[in-house]
Amino acid sequence: MIWQGRGFGRNIWDRLQKISPVEFLIMVMIKEKPCYGYEIINSLSEKFKGFWEVKAGAIYPALSRLEERGLIQGTKEESDRGPIRKRYEITQLGEDALRNIAEKFDREIDFFQHFVGFVDDHLCSGFDKYAQRRTHFMAKRIEQMAKLAKDYATAFLPPEEILPMLRGLKTRLESELKSIDEAIKRLEKEPAKEPPKRIKVE
């Protein structure tokens, strides 16, 4: 983490049923389908590759805590390839906890988006490398978010809710494309900036 403190990050998860981010990710995975511990480790390692080194020493204690609280249930199974292993599934109490978190989670995401937007507004103007990285990241993210919005809508919502949402998304994207075209035309007319002169040290 970049910073430590009680006011940001940790308190968000305290408010959300006192479930840690790692426990939350595990519960989300197990809700989708029952999993073994090694499957959770492999899946999270792939998803967070380059950002988070997922270790068994973090996952298995989290599984034990969730099981002790009755949020998940582990069933021991025989294995032809090794020792007895546990297969975990979500309980009704776990489903209720996830539902409660989901109802509040969008507000936490909204707060974090405002937080990042505030930082971007102030840092991009003063740090060229930061601005460059953020610009590339956001350009890629816009494409991903548009695809996610379409995929989520068609997967989880009824047609009468999907159509207005997708039409609105299309209108906004068309507007953004128009502004991008205008920015491209304006930049093409501007003379290229000369690189800063290097000072020769004798």
C-alpha positions, 0 to 999 in steps of 0.5 A: 500500500502507498499509505497506512491509516485508519481513515482510508481503505481499512474503514471501508471494509470495516463498514462492509460487514467487517470482511477484509478485501481478501475474504471478500474476493474469496466469497465472490469466487465461491458464490459463483461456484464451489472451489478448492483452496488451490483453485482460489489461489490460482484464479486470483494469481492470474487475475491480479498478476503483476499487482499482487502475489497471492500466497497460500499463507493469506488464502487458507487462514482467510478461508478458516476465518470465513468458515468459523463465522459460518459464511462459507462451508468446507467439505472434506473430499478424498483425492486420488492425487494426494491428501484429503482436500476441502471444497468450499461453498457459500452458506446462506449467511454468506449470501446475505453478507454479500448481498449487504455488501453489494448494496453498499459497494457502489457508494465505495466505488463512487467515492474511490472514483472521485478520489482518483479523479481529484488526484488526477486533476492535480498530479497530471498538470505537474508530472508529465510521466504520471499524466502519460501513464494515466492517459494510456491507462484511461484510454484502455479502461474506457474501451474495457468499461464500454465492453463490460457495460454491454456484457453485464447488461445483456447477461443480468438485466431484462430487455426493457432495462437493457435497451435504454441503457445501451442507447444511452451508452451509445449516445455518450460514446458517440459524443466522446468520439466527436470530441476526440475527432475535434481534438485530433484535428486541432492537434494536427494543426499545431506545430510540433513542440521542440524537445527541451535543450540539454545543458552541456556540462563541461 
